[in-house]
Amino acid sequence: MDRLDGPPRLILVTDLDCTLVDHDDPENTDLLRFNALWEAHYRHDSLLVYSTGRSMRSYLSLRNKKPLLTPDIAITSVGSQIAYGGESMVSDDVWVARMCEMWNREIVVEETSKFPQLEPQRDKSQEQHKVSFSVDREHAVEIMKVLPGRLLERGVDVKLVYSNDYAFDVLPKGSGKGGALTYLLGKLESEGKQPSNILVCGDSGNDAELFNVPQAYGVMVSNSHIELLQWHEENAQDNPKIILASERCGAGMIEALQRFNLGPSVSPRDVLDTENFHVEVLDPAHEVVQFYLLYEKWRCGEVEKSDKFLQNLKSLSSPLGMFVHPSGVEKLIHEWIDDLENLHGEGKEKQFRVWLDRVSSSLISPETWIVKFDKHELSDGKVRSCSTRVLLSCQEEKEKLTWMHIQQSWLDDSRSDDQEKWIF
């Protein structure tokens, strides 16, 4: 939360599975639409929070499979764990101490073992402050009537959360997605950083608590589970701050931004102008997001192969601008663009996609910005990533931003099998 100097314009809190992440969409269409929208218009002054029932291990596993942005905060294990800082994932020790109050995992495991209907979930779904099972709804209802009392007799105070018609989680009493969010909002208030707006997004029963946070707007995506729809009917049907979206998953989240008038709600992926590359607003974040979407469209053959397109791409950069490839090779940006001619459409059958993450810009002189971001490329199911720095200058009577320099370095174990195909 220290990334922003002042109060966030928006805190967007979202569940992952079947909310932000649509497992029925192998091309991740709406997730990529959301990514482009967030990095172009929100990252610089807003906070992205993932709130998931997954354990930290399971969440990190999902990040390796789906094109998820780096959040500012990750609430995992149904609100029993909070971590900050994006990639570094620093745990909140104060929250951990709260979770330890009247909690004993060994006792929970012992008492739940007396219910043969409870089938323990796999190890990666378990955490120190989360004991998870699978069970049908009928048995879950009966167990929820007696288990808390038995545990309380042994000095353990718990919260039981049932969702998705199978997931049965035993948690410390003060946990839960709503409890974790309320705690975070309290921290921000103590720092004088109350957000201008909050949007919570969910699809299942363990998200219901999020919609009880009074200062938040809420969206239930159209593919929400019956238990959340029933909760809405019983508790929030007349609340204008909570809506049921007409769109599923990420598209429903974007719909909520528009319906609540919380900020830009049109993804750059939806309005990309392949004829006129220059935008009216000089925005460094939008500039880099647009550039890489144009690059993706060329590689996928989604624009006509023409010299005009490449010349328009060149017009975004200085004739003397340099690109330093992650391999260390340096060439003029215009020469790299010339190399693109032979790559038109080669990514079409490879489900080639590009997304940017952690976009930030700094004004280093009245007319010059440095923009930093991580660039990810998906091709043939393999993701390669690099850290990127771009120098942008305001040229021609401040009517456009011009690319002066690009420098990249590989992230993690990323390397391109074919260096000639890693361009920009």
Residue pairs with C-beta under 8 A, 6 or more apart in sequence:
1 47
1 72
1 73
1 84
1 184
1 187
1 188
1 191
1 193
3 47
3 72
4 45
4 47
4 193
6 193
7 188
7 192
7 193
7 194
7 195
7 196
8 45
8 46
8 47
8 188
8 193
8 195
8 196
9 42
9 45
9 46
9 195
9 196
9 197
9 263
10 42
10 46
10 47
10 195
10 196
10 197
10 198
10 199
10 262
10 263
11 46
11 47
11 49
11 185
11 195
11 197
11 198
11 199
12 38
12 42
12 46
12 47
12 48
12 49
12 198
12 199
12 201
12 253
13 49
13 51
13 75
13 181
13 198
13 199
13 200
13 201
13 210
13 216
14 20
14 48
14 49
14 50
14 51
14 200
14 201
14 202
14 253
15 50
15 51
15 52
15 53
15 177
15 201
15 202
15 203
15 204
15 206
15 207
15 210
16 50
16 52
16 54
16 59
16 62
16 68
17 23
17 52
17 53
17 54
17 62
17 203
18 203
18 204
18 221
18 223
18 225
18 249
19 201
19 202
19 203
19 207
19 221
19 249
19 250
19 253
20 31
20 34
20 50
20 68
20 201
20 249
20 250
20 253
21 28
21 31
21 62
21 66
21 68
21 249
22 28
22 29
22 30
22 31
22 248
22 249
22 250
25 31
25 249
27 351
27 353
28 66
28 67
28 353
30 247
30 248
30 249
30 250
30 251
30 254
31 66
31 67
31 68
31 249
31 250
32 67
32 269
32 353
32 355
33 250
33 251
33 254
33 267
33 269
33 270
34 250
34 253
34 254
34 267
35 67
35 69
35 355
35 356
35 357
36 267
36 268
36 269
36 289
36 293
36 355
36 356
37 254
37 257
37 264
37 265
37 266
37 267
37 268
37 269
38 46
38 48
38 69
39 69
39 285
39 289
39 355
39 356
39 357
39 359
39 373
40 264
40 268
40 283
40 285
40 286
40 289
40 290
40 359
41 263
41 264
41 285
41 286
42 48
42 263
42 264
43 285
43 358
43 359
43 360
44 285
44 359
44 360
44 361
46 263
47 72
47 73
47 195
48 69
48 71
48 72
48 73
49 71
49 72
49 73
49 74
49 75
49 181
49 184
50 59
50 68
50 71
50 73
50 74
50 75
50 76
51 75
51 79
51 177
51 180
51 181
51 200
51 202
51 207
51 210
52 59
52 74
52 75
52 76
53 77
53 78
53 161
53 163
53 167
53 169
53 204
53 206
54 62
54 76
54 77
54 125
55 76
55 77
55 81
55 124
55 125
55 126
55 127
55 130
56 74
56 76
56 77
56 81
56 83
56 89
56 127
57 124
58 124
58 125
59 74
59 76
61 124
62 68
67 353
67 355
67 376
67 378
67 383
69 355
69 357
69 358
70 86
70 87
70 357
70 358
70 374
71 86
72 84
72 85
72 86
73 82
73 83
73 84
73 184
74 82
74 83
74 89
75 81
75 82
75 177
75 180
75 181
75 184
76 82
76 83
76 127
77 127
77 129
77 130
77 171
77 175
78 130
78 161
78 169
78 171
78 175
78 176
78 177
78 206
79 171
79 175
79 176
79 177
79 178
79 179
79 180
79 181
79 209
80 99
80 127
80 129
80 130
80 171
80 172
80 175
80 180
81 91
81 95
81 96
81 99
81 127
81 129
81 130
82 91
82 92
82 95
82 180
82 183
82 184
83 89
83 90
83 91
83 92
84 90
84 92
86 358
95 180
95 183
96 129
98 172
98 174
98 183
99 129
99 172
99 174
99 175
100 129
100 172
101 157
101 172
101 173
101 174
102 155
102 156
102 157
102 172
102 173
103 129
103 156
103 157
103 158
103 172
103 173
104 154
104 155
104 156
105 128
105 129
105 131
107 151
107 154
107 155
107 156
108 131
108 151
108 156
108 158
108 170
109 131
111 147
111 150
111 151
111 154
111 156
112 118
112 131
112 133
112 147
112 170
115 139
115 143
115 147
117 135
117 136
117 139
117 143
118 133
118 134
118 135
118 139
118 143
118 168
119 133
119 134
119 135
120 126
120 132
120 133
121 132
121 133
121 134
121 167
125 132
126 132
129 171
129 172
129 175
130 169
130 170
130 171
131 169
131 170
132 167
132 168
132 169
132 170
133 167
133 168
133 169
133 170
134 166
134 167
134 168
135 143
135 166
135 168
136 165
136 166
137 162
137 165
140 162
140 168
143 168
144 160
144 162
147 158
147 160
147 170
148 157
148 158
148 160
151 157
151 158
152 158
157 172
157 173
158 170
158 171
158 172
158 173
159 170
159 171
159 172
159 173
159 174
159 175
159 176
160 168
160 169
160 170
160 171
161 167
161 168
161 169
161 171
161 176
161 205
161 206
162 168
162 169
162 205
162 227
163 169
163 204
163 205
163 206
163 207
163 225
163 227
164 204
164 205
164 225
164 227
165 225
165 226
165 227
167 206
169 206
176 206
176 209
177 202
177 206
177 207
177 209
177 210
178 208
178 209
178 210
178 212
178 213
179 209
181 200
181 209
181 210
181 213
181 216
182 213
185 194
185 195
185 198
185 213
185 215
188 194
188 195
197 217
197 260
197 262
198 213
198 215
198 216
198 217
199 216
199 217
199 218
199 219
199 253
199 256
199 257
199 260
199 262
200 207
200 210
200 211
200 213
200 216
200 217
200 218
200 219
201 207
201 218
201 219
201 221
201 252
201 253
201 256
202 208
202 210
202 211
202 218
202 220
202 221
202 224
202 228
203 220
203 221
203 223
203 224
203 225
203 228
203 249
204 224
204 225
204 227
204 228
205 225
205 227
205 228
205 231
207 220
207 228
208 227
208 228
208 231
208 235
210 216
210 218
211 218
211 220
211 231
211 232
211 235
211 236
211 242
212 235
216 241
217 241
217 242
217 256
217 260
217 262
218 236
218 241
218 242
218 243
219 242
219 243
219 244
219 245
219 252
219 253
219 255
219 256
220 228
220 229
220 232
220 242
220 243
220 244
220 245
220 252
221 245
221 247
221 248
221 249
221 252
221 253
222 244
222 245
222 246
222 247
222 248
222 252
223 248
223 249
223 252
224 244
229 244
232 242
232 244
236 242
241 260
243 256
243 259
243 260
245 251
245 252
245 253
245 255
245 256
246 252
246 255
247 254
247 255
254 265
254 267
255 265
256 262
257 263
257 264
257 265
258 265
268 286
268 289
268 290
268 293
269 293
272 290
272 293
272 294
272 297
274 294
274 297
274 303
274 309
275 312
276 312
277 290
277 294
277 312
277 313
277 315
277 316
278 315
278 316
278 399
278 400
279 286
279 287
279 290
282 394
282 398
282 400
282 401
284 361
284 369
284 371
284 392
284 401
285 359
285 361
285 371
287 371
287 392
287 401
288 356
288 359
288 371
288 373
288 390
289 356
289 359
291 316
291 403
291 424
292 354
292 355
292 356
292 375
292 424
293 354
294 303
294 313
295 313
295 340
295 354
295 423
295 424
296 302
296 347
296 352
296 353
296 354
297 303
298 309
298 313
298 340
298 343
298 344
299 340
299 343
299 344
299 345
299 346
299 347
299 352
300 345
300 347
300 348
300 352
301 344
301 345
301 346
301 347
301 348
303 309
305 341
305 344
305 345
310 337
310 338
310 340
310 341
313 337
313 340
314 333
314 334
314 337
316 400
316 401
316 402
316 403
317 333
317 334
317 337
317 402
317 403
317 404
318 333
318 393
318 395
318 402
318 403
318 404
319 332
319 334
320 332
321 332
321 333
321 334
321 402
321 403
321 404
321 405
321 406
322 330
322 331
322 332
322 333
322 405
322 406
323 330
323 331
323 332
323 333
323 336
323 405
323 406
323 407
323 408
323 424
324 330
324 405
324 406
324 407
324 408
325 331
325 408
325 419
325 422
326 386
326 408
326 409
326 410
326 414
326 416
326 422
327 419
327 422
329 419
333 403
333 406
336 423
336 424
339 420
339 423
340 423
343 421
343 423
346 352
346 421
347 379
350 379
350 380
351 378
351 379
351 380
351 381
352 377
352 378
352 379
353 377
353 378
354 375
354 376
354 377
354 378
355 375
355 376
356 373
356 374
356 375
356 376
357 373
357 374
357 375
357 376
358 372
358 373
358 374
359 371
359 372
359 373
360 371
360 372
360 373
361 369
361 370
361 371
361 372
361 392
362 369
362 370
362 372
363 369
364 370
367 393
367 394
367 398
368 391
368 392
368 393
368 394
368 404
369 391
369 392
369 393
369 401
370 389
370 390
370 391
370 392
371 389
371 390
371 392
372 387
372 388
372 389
372 390
373 388
374 385
374 386
374 387
374 388
374 411
375 385
375 386
375 387
375 388
375 408
375 424
376 383
376 384
376 385
377 383
377 384
377 385
377 422
383 414
384 410
384 414
384 415
384 416
384 422
385 410
385 411
385 412
385 414
386 408
386 409
386 410
386 411
386 414
386 422
387 408
387 409
387 410
387 411
388 406
388 407
388 408
389 405
389 406
389 407
389 408
390 403
390 405
390 406
391 403
391 404
391 405
391 406
392 401
392 402
392 403
392 404
393 401
393 402
393 404
394 400
394 401
394 402
395 401
395 402
396 402
406 424
416 422
